[in-house]
């Protein structure tokens, strides 16, 4: 499984949504990505990539694309 596939899967599992349209997601853009869903997503990302996101990065995680940018800071390659 590629890192992009793992990343998409973390969104699907963390937000409990289907994979359809996941690349266009933004925070609060769907009902599932509220503050509670956000923490589920963070947990799924941390588990998938064996990282511990810093508080600032958790706050800045506001879109699918921003998440990729953040994870690159932790050495994850896409």
Secondary structure as a PSIPRED ss2 file (coil, helix, strand):
# PSIPRED VFORMAT (PSIPRED V4.0)

   1 X C   1.000  0.000  0.000
   2 X C   1.000  0.000  0.000
   3 X H   0.000  1.000  0.000
   4 X H   0.000  1.000  0.000
   5 X H   0.000  1.000  0.000
   6 X H   0.000  1.000  0.000
   7 X H   0.000  1.000  0.000
   8 X H   0.000  1.000  0.000
   9 X H   0.000  1.000  0.000
  10 X H   0.000  1.000  0.000
  11 X H   0.000  1.000  0.000
  12 X H   0.000  1.000  0.000
  13 X H   0.000  1.000  0.000
  14 X H   0.000  1.000  0.000
  15 X H   0.000  1.000  0.000
  16 X C   1.000  0.000  0.000
  17 X C   1.000  0.000  0.000
  18 X C   1.000  0.000  0.000
  19 X C   1.000  0.000  0.000
  20 X C   1.000  0.000  0.000
  21 X C   1.000  0.000  0.000
  22 X H   0.000  1.000  0.000
  23 X H   0.000  1.000  0.000
  24 X H   0.000  1.000  0.000
  25 X C   1.000  0.000  0.000
  26 X E   0.000  0.000  1.000
  27 X C   1.000  0.000  0.000
  28 X C   1.000  0.000  0.000
  29 X C   1.000  0.000  0.000
  30 X C   1.000  0.000  0.000
  31 X C   1.000  0.000  0.000
  32 X C   1.000  0.000  0.000
  33 X C   1.000  0.000  0.000
  34 X C   1.000  0.000  0.000
  35 X H   0.000  1.000  0.000
  36 X H   0.000  1.000  0.000
  37 X H   0.000  1.000  0.000
  38 X H   0.000  1.000  0.000
  39 X H   0.000  1.000  0.000
  40 X H   0.000  1.000  0.000
  41 X H   0.000  1.000  0.000
  42 X H   0.000  1.000  0.000
  43 X H   0.000  1.000  0.000
  44 X H   0.000  1.000  0.000
  45 X H   0.000  1.000  0.000
  46 X H   0.000  1.000  0.000
  47 X H   0.000  1.000  0.000
  48 X H   0.000  1.000  0.000
  49 X H   0.000  1.000  0.000
  50 X C   1.000  0.000  0.000
  51 X C   1.000  0.000  0.000
  52 X C   1.000  0.000  0.000
  53 X C   1.000  0.000  0.000
  54 X C   1.000  0.000  0.000
  55 X H   0.000  1.000  0.000
  56 X H   0.000  1.000  0.000
  57 X H   0.000  1.000  0.000
  58 X H   0.000  1.000  0.000
  59 X H   0.000  1.000  0.000
  60 X H   0.000  1.000  0.000
  61 X C   1.000  0.000  0.000
  62 X C   1.000  0.000  0.000
  63 X E   0.000  0.000  1.000
  64 X H   0.000  1.000  0.000
  65 X H   0.000  1.000  0.000
  66 X H   0.000  1.000  0.000
  67 X H   0.000  1.000  0.000
  68 X H   0.000  1.000  0.000
  69 X H   0.000  1.000  0.000
  70 X H   0.000  1.000  0.000
  71 X H   0.000  1.000  0.000
  72 X H   0.000  1.000  0.000
  73 X C   1.000  0.000  0.000
  74 X C   1.000  0.000  0.000
  75 X C   1.000  0.000  0.000
  76 X C   1.000  0.000  0.000
  77 X C   1.000  0.000  0.000
  78 X C   1.000  0.000  0.000
